């Protein structure tokens, strides 16, 4: 069992040797994470001081350990805050929140490629800029589609819900098969 | 050096995040009828799909090498880590272990290589330079590879190091003084006997066997008898370098920093060996305080210089084993010059010096003790002063044996003492009968 103080000291030592690019990536991730509670409030949600404080604690962890599970916890906590603070909304703040999550996710992903001293090549940054654009474009399309469908005022359909559940379960089963089972290679 | 690793790939935190968030947000969106959460889940869903539709089919194989396994101090080489079977690798990163006296570029030794287009092999090169003589391992560390969309990671796996031999960079040295007793065949040193050479000795009557071009016509005409110009023979010499490797004093900071006594001794030995070998003399090396690779027999030429430097590079500081100085044998030919490079802090060094002096050899002690140890602790400073008093007594014993002691100062270090030894050799001596 690693002493948390020792682990924290090691993290700070690693961070002290970080390259400028890695510091920048962590800064972007921290900034994107810090904006999440603000987006909830701007979208018309209720301000929850305790949950916001917990989120800020997670933001600190994300800054230190972007290659850990802290960003995952942060995104899930934000989802919980969004769900309990806001009614279903498809305003532009929803799209901005999704884009903010993309920025946070990609910054943490790029910061996890290696030790903090690593400087990623230009080719990698260009590749990920393209991927980020793709993610944002697909999200924007989904947001537009959701807005259009919301504008139709369609009646709730059991068949549609069942189809959605089936899709979800299929996705979970596929993920389980792909991630939990060990690669043969 | 290579190692085959067959361990597989595992999901990265990014993939776990994408999968977990997409599933959780989508589930809540369906259950609670919240399409906004579905919009938030979309980018994570796309990322997760992009990763899981393709599975890595093979694991890379690691091999590592150094471009050069032997360097001079300050020279650089490249540590290359190669991943074969890297079709599923999108990015690879190598983190070399930091070693004393090894500089890397970048300083942390962490270098990445992108393979945005699938390649069969990925090579990562880390430039490094060795800043101090010796044999050290270099190029060791860890390597990791990441798959497409940063979804799976392979490693980190160890990269095996390779032994890097760093030959000492000989200091600047030059000597214009002849060696006192050149006894050899053909060389550049003036011998004490007449013979074929270029240095004038005398004009003497012609004798059978003299060459006609040696005839001194002016004197021959004046005296009426044939005279010839005689020259001093020029011969090569043998130089034995004794390096005290048992004790190392001072702080070693590599090529561009402070030097320990052993750094000075090794670099000075390299310089003296290079100088005399270039002049055609024979040089031998003996390392005191070391039991392995501690001697190089007398020899000459450029390849011999490499042998000498290689032996000097193998000295391990502090690898001292107590040996009886009376039992050490030095096969030194007559007329050799012995250069002892030592901080003169051990009884063994003093005993060896006195023994060789008593054999009638020309021996010079080059004092390699650093001028300033830079220790701020007053107690250690006091202890060191006491040690220096003991050393003075040792140096006095050496001086009484007729052995000159000079500090190493590069060019001309040995000039005065070698001339002094030459004069002393020509002086009449009282011999005990």
Interface residues (C-beta under 8 A of the other chain):
Chain A: X17 X19 X67 X68 X69 X71 X72 X75 X76 X79 X82 X83 X86 X88 X89 X90 X94 X95 X97 X98 X101 X102 X105 X108 X109 X110 X112 X113 X114 X115 X117 X118 X119 X120 X121 X123 X124 X127 X131 X134 X135 X136 X138 X139 X142 X143 X146 X149 X150 X156 X161 X164 X165 X168 X171 X172 X174 X175 X178 X179 X182 X183 X184 X185
Chain B: X8 X9 X10 X11 X12 X13 X14 X15 X16 X17 X18 X19 X20 X21 X22 X23 X24 X25 X26 X27 X28 X30 X32 X33 X34 X35 X36 X37 X38 X39 X40 X42 X43 X44 X45 X46 X47 X48 X52 X55 X56 X57 X58 X59 X88 X91 X93 X95 X106 X108 X109 X110 X111 X112 X113 X114 X116 X144 X146 X149 X150 X152
